[in-house]
Amino acid sequence: MILALPELKMYSDFSAYQHKHLIWKRIRREIFRLIPSIIRLVEFLNYTVRGIINFCDFFLKY
């Protein structure tokens, strides 16, 4: 699987190791870019679940 990476144009004779390293660099960059949105999603789900539990709790009490 060859990914079209702009960094590979620098290597006319890149080895498989360098290629793998560049792919991992790209993947790590994408993961670090996604972390804030994942955290926001988890916080949103946390508040939603807590709201539903409080809502049910309110109606079960009375």
Contacts in CASP RR format, 6 or more apart in sequence:
PFRMAT RR
TARGET T0000
AUTHOR 0000-0000-0000
METHOD contacts of the structure
MODEL  1
MILALPELKMYSDFSAYQHKHLIWKRIRREIFRLIPSIIRLVEFLNYTVR
GIINFCDFFLKY
2 19 0 8 1.000
3 23 0 8 1.000
3 26 0 8 1.000
5 22 0 8 1.000
5 23 0 8 1.000
5 26 0 8 1.000
7 22 0 8 1.000
7 25 0 8 1.000
8 14 0 8 1.000
8 19 0 8 1.000
8 22 0 8 1.000
11 18 0 8 1.000
END
